[in-house]
Amino acid sequence: MTAPSSLPRQVLIWAAIFVIACVLPSLFRSGFLVSVLSQIAIMAVFALSYNMLLGQTGLLSFGHAVYYGLGAFATIHLLNGLGKSATPLLVALLPLGGGAAGLVAGLILGRMTTKKAGTTFAMISLGIAELMFATTPIFPSVFGGDGGFAGNRMAGKGSFLGLTWGPQIEIYWLVLFWAFVSAGLMFALTQTPLGRVANAVRDNPERAEFIGYDTRQVRYRMLVLSGLFAGIAGGLSALNYEIVTVDMLNAHTSGSVLLMTYTGGIGHFFGPVLGAAMITLMQTLVGGLTHAWLLYFGLFFLFMVAFAPGGMASVLSRQSALVKAGLWRCLLPHYALAAAPAALACLGAVGLIEMAYALLAGHDAASFMGTSIRLHTLLPWLGAASVLIGGIAGLKWVIGGMSDAWHQALSQLQGGKP
Amino acid sequence: MTASVPALCISGLRKSFGASEIIRGIDLDIAKGERHAIIGPNGAGKSTLFHLISARLAATSGTIALKGEPVTGLKPFEINRKGLSRSFQITNIFHSLSVFENLRSAVLWSLGYKYSFWHRLSVLRDAKERAEHVMCDIGLQNRRDTAAGILSYAEQRALEIGITIAGGADVILLDEPTAGMSHSETDEAVALIRRVTENKTLVMVEHDMGVVFGLADRISVLVYGQVIATDTPQAIRANPLVQEAYLGTTPVSGNAS
């Protein structure tokens, strides 16, 4: 968790994200891409709200999907309740209803979860989430049973600023609007007394009590506000997909927001956005290519935890600091040298995994680059394994020099500072 | 020392952990504006006494009054809000926050900003000025944006004192403020403590006799959970009971100027 970056850099990142988010859909004009972008924006809000707990207050929650799911259900019920009177303007405001549901859930559940931090908080959050999920079949009128609830965001007549929320691109603009409003508010919160004291409570809860703060009250307030934004994200999801199921508040959803936030980087405000984008892309793009995508995702997560515990954001900020200091030139040859064996190792691993998956699925052959590979012969296995081993050996060979250069650059970077 | 209501009034204080009684009936009045040192051999219960006064631990029996107001059974943050602040023997700071953010966090409650999420920190001039004032007091103005966790040991000890005094409490408890410091660092720390506790009540636990005899108006000697003597430094030095129980038979050497 590094010192907060300077203001101009923050402004630059906001502007860059805004431009990318606005330009991408018109560049590609693909409905699929727009729906992926909507999903990324929704998940970014959800992950940012999660990081209010994990990164800013030091609370590891295993049940954050509760606030997200309740926000989604509140929104879909509001949408259906409005029926034909759901004018486009009202529909645009519905995520706020989701936010209110998340807030109220936080007010109630937070009373129980925030008494203690650490493991106690993690376990109680998990327990409450499981309890909520287990009770959903008892209230089919609220949670809709297995099928969930569907809605129609175009039930009302008319338009708002020419928008009817029919085309995916229009709902994307709506999602983007609320995502920026939410992210802006969450960023503003980090610059307030509560936000700063939450950091203090994260670092040292004992000392926080000796500067006048009731740590439980700090945790409670952060959780309630986090619930608000998770609820907004849930509401956006309800409008985007027009269907809400109980899967949205189960442990799997809680787990994936944790993974997004962590791989993105909990020490940087924008880390969770990066994680949300990365993992949503993996889910949709890699998920479309292979059934083994969860395995790849697991490997990716393991890799991040082992080699970049600060997340992608900290990797990027480290590299950008090196670039700024002009030290990147010394590292670039090493990176280039490592790229080839790394690619080989990945190729070999992917080959083995894909063949194993195909074999387990009962296929006799798998196609690779147009040629058919017979899975019951030894050759393709040996080939993939030797590519993997060769890649790893190559990496071992170059990694020493790279790590020396890396540490040298790092010490120069730190020595260069007064 | 003629103030009517003592800053701190401890009576009949006891604390047991299981069967072992660590604090065995302490009565102690500390006047407003006094600089009071608590000394005693290792394991005498000095730190436990501090934990009881600051509510980190709950007393088994007995009462504590702060400026005439009973505070027994309150939480640490409640006592802090009533104007008592303490430092820790083992450095207890907000390690990933910068020096400035450590100090600014420490002034927020006393300035009334509480849990506010509707004020922007950057426009709170009073918090900024007070934090910067304390930062100059403790001599860390050149380390303003350095993360507290990577400061040197002496700097962290100074920050520890800074966080303690930043909230403007008028009763200050310092737990071994010069522990582990070199001679020159100790001299600086003593000057710092003298400077920042002016017009305040100071209670400190200290092992360095030079610091104790140089700073304290009165000294209490704690042995096996009981105060065996409370008096001026001169009288404590001459007290045969203290010499026997704590200092051995050798009188304190001349490093107490």
Interface residues (C-beta under 8 A of the other chain):
Chain A: M1 T2 A3 A188 L189 Q191 T192 P193 L194 G195 R196 V197 N199 A200 R202 D203 N204 E206 R207 A208 E209 F210 I211 G212 Y213 D214 T215 Q217 V218 R221 L225
Chain B: S54 R56 K75 P76 F77 N80 R81 S85 R86 F88 N92 I93 F94 H95 S96 L97 S98 E101 N102 R104 S105 A106 L108 W109 S110 Y113 K114 Y115 S116 F117 W118 H119 R120 L121 S122 L124 D145 A147 I163 T164 A166 G167
